[in-house]
Amino acid sequence: MANLIFLAIREKFYYNRQERLEIFVRSKVRLRLAEEYYSALLAGNVRNYDIRHKTKLHESIYYRFADARNTLGSMGFLGAGTVKPNVKDFEILAKEIEDLLLQAFPYFETGIDPY
């Protein structure tokens, strides 16, 4: 089951990369879903891993999700104050999140590498 959650998170990242974060609302929803999947379904096991191995993977993943939100940019208000998305930083953060999850769950089957 956890492997399916990982693949769902990876799928959200994949489609955000494919659209190059150009559609703000879709990108935001996908990232929020990926973060929710992690928080609700994987975070507990990552915290247990942290306790057993004296690491801080959960904290690292949490902060990377927060940083990824900042890469989406902003629509502004009625077009004023628009901030362009930072696709390169998003790709880096998404890859780091995936790598950290694979560190906690080394048995995950990753399928085809989208990079």
Secondary structure per residue as TSV (DSSP state, phi and psi in degrees):
chain	resnum	aa	ss	phi	psi
A	1	M	-	360.0	-44.6
A	2	A	H	-62.1	-34.2
A	3	N	H	-62.9	-38.2
A	4	L	H	-64.8	-37.0
A	5	I	H	-64.9	-43.8
A	6	F	H	-58.9	-45.0
A	7	L	H	-65.2	-34.1
A	8	A	H	-66.3	-40.8
A	9	I	H	-63.0	-45.4
A	10	R	H	-61.3	-37.7
A	11	E	H	-63.4	-42.3
A	12	K	H	-60.9	-43.1
A	13	F	H	-63.9	-42.0
A	14	Y	H	-59.0	-49.0
A	15	Y	H	-69.2	-31.3
A	16	N	H	-65.0	-40.0
A	17	R	H	-67.1	-40.2
A	18	Q	H	-61.4	-40.8
A	19	E	T	-82.5	-5.4
A	20	R	T	56.1	32.5
A	21	L	T	58.8	22.2
A	22	E	-	-73.7	-29.5
A	23	I	S	-101.9	98.7
A	24	F	H	-54.3	-48.9
A	25	V	H	-62.6	-45.2
A	26	R	H	-62.6	-44.5
A	27	S	H	-61.6	-42.7
A	28	K	H	-65.4	-43.3
A	29	V	H	-64.5	-44.2
A	30	R	H	-61.5	-44.6
A	31	L	H	-65.0	-41.1
A	32	R	H	-63.4	-40.0
A	33	L	H	-64.5	-43.2
A	34	A	H	-60.3	-43.1
A	35	E	H	-65.6	-39.7
A	36	E	H	-66.8	-41.4
A	37	Y	H	-57.4	-45.4
A	38	Y	I	-63.3	-51.7
A	39	S	I	-61.3	-44.0
A	40	A	I	-80.2	-32.7
A	41	L	I	-117.1	-25.9
A	42	L	I	-113.0	-24.7
A	43	A	H	-59.2	-38.3
A	44	G	H	-60.0	-43.9
A	45	N	H	-69.8	-33.8
A	46	V	H	-67.3	-39.7
A	47	R	H	-62.6	-41.6
A	48	N	H	-61.3	-41.2
A	49	Y	H	-60.2	-43.6
A	50	D	H	-58.9	-42.3
A	51	I	H	-65.7	-45.6
A	52	R	H	-66.1	-38.2
A	53	H	H	-107.3	3.5
A	54	K	T	53.8	51.0
A	55	T	-	-117.7	-179.9
A	56	K	-	-131.3	46.4
A	57	L	H	-64.3	-42.9
A	58	H	H	-59.4	-46.6
A	59	E	H	-60.8	-42.6
A	60	S	H	-63.6	-43.9
A	61	I	H	-65.1	-44.6
A	62	Y	H	-58.0	-47.3
A	63	Y	H	-69.7	-30.5
A	64	R	H	-69.9	-36.5
A	65	F	H	-62.5	-42.3
A	66	A	H	-62.3	-42.8
A	67	D	H	-66.1	-36.5
A	68	A	H	-63.2	-35.1
A	69	R	H	-59.8	-36.1
A	70	N	H	-71.4	-20.8
A	71	T	H	-79.3	-12.6
A	72	L	T	-71.9	-18.7
A	73	G	-	83.2	-157.7
A	74	S	B	-154.3	145.1
A	75	M	-	-76.8	-19.2
A	76	G	-	76.7	-168.8
A	77	F	B	-115.4	114.1
A	78	L	T	53.5	36.2
A	79	G	T	89.0	-14.8
A	80	A	B	-87.5	136.3
A	81	G	T	81.3	21.5
A	82	T	-	-66.1	136.1
A	83	V	B	-118.9	126.5
A	84	K	-	-70.1	146.4
A	85	P	-	-71.5	153.7
A	86	N	-	-109.3	89.4
A	87	V	H	-64.2	-41.2
A	88	K	H	-61.4	-46.7
A	89	D	H	-64.7	-37.3
A	90	F	H	-61.0	-45.3
A	91	E	H	-60.7	-41.7
A	92	I	H	-63.6	-46.9
A	93	L	H	-65.7	-40.4
A	94	A	H	-61.6	-43.3
A	95	K	H	-64.0	-40.8
A	96	E	H	-64.4	-41.0
A	97	I	H	-62.3	-45.9
A	98	E	H	-60.8	-43.5
A	99	D	H	-63.7	-39.9
A	100	L	H	-66.3	-39.3
A	101	L	H	-64.8	-38.8
A	102	L	H	-68.2	-26.1
A	103	Q	H	-69.1	-39.9
A	104	A	H	-77.7	-31.1
A	105	F	-	-125.2	72.8
A	106	P	T	-66.4	-14.9
A	107	Y	T	-85.9	-3.5
A	108	F	-	-61.0	137.3
A	109	E	-	-88.6	123.3
A	110	T	-	-92.9	-11.9
A	111	G	-	71.2	-151.8
A	112	I	S	-78.4	132.5
A	113	D	-	-72.8	118.6
A	114	P	-	-76.7	-1.6
A	115	Y	-	-90.2	360.0
